[in-house]
Amino acid sequence: MRAIERTLSQIFEPAFLKVFILGILTTVVAIVATWFLANYLKSQIILTQFDWQWVNEFFQWLLDVEWIFNIIFFFLMGIFFPPIATVFMSLYLDDIVDAVEDKYYPGTKAGKRLGVGHLAYLAVRLAFMIVLLNIIVIPLYLFFFWLPFVPLIIFYTLNSYLLGWGYYEMVAVRHLGIREAGHHRRSIRGQVLGGGFVITLLYSFPVINLTAPILGAAILAHLFHLSFASRDQES
């Protein structure tokens, strides 16, 4: 909760606001890219002919039942938008975390910036994992489609874990080695999962989802530093 409060309280400060606005504009580009990608995949589904007749008949049924096909289309949008937005966000992540650390954690600020290349690598790896695992669990979404809330539970659990893990890592590796960052993440896995859930929620709502990559990175930066502060107090 403190991580969310501190993030929201900093939005209108000049150092943070500049990155926030740039991040929103970049996220708009990510939405456009996602829209074209989802439309392309939709067109491929329409044009694809499979060897098994029953599969062709199934897809023809989806095309005929327009509301189901629209659900699939927006589901594709939901899968691809967070990873694409995360890749674009990596351009500004160093600036986001710098703004957070300059105000709240100047004594434990990272000694180095990762740079766009390293951050882009981490972001692309996360994007790949999000797309791959969401595609793998599509049979579960279809199997539980008729059970209220079960597909949503699967979706939010999976993506909360992935986004929490990915955003945490992009923040933590500024301070820790990749292995040590993994050990620390596992020691606060509940907090990281909670942070990932907040990011996933932000991505779920139109307009608000424009802020998700920037706010998500800031929230995970706070979680990282607050967890170390509480650990030092306990010791």
Secondary structure, DSSP 8 states (H G I E B T S, - for coil): -HHHHHHHHHTTSHHHHHHHHHHHHHHHHHHHHHHHHHHHHHHHHHH---SSHHHHHHHHHHHHSHHHHHHHHHHHHHHHHHHHHHHHHTTTHHHHHHHHHHHH-GGG--SS---HHHHHHHHHHHHHHHHHHHHHTHHHHHHTTTSTTHHHHHHHHHHHHHHHHHHHHHHHTTTS-HHHHHHHHHHTHHHHHHHHHHHHHHHHSTTGGGTHHHHHHHHHHHHHHHHHHHHHHH-
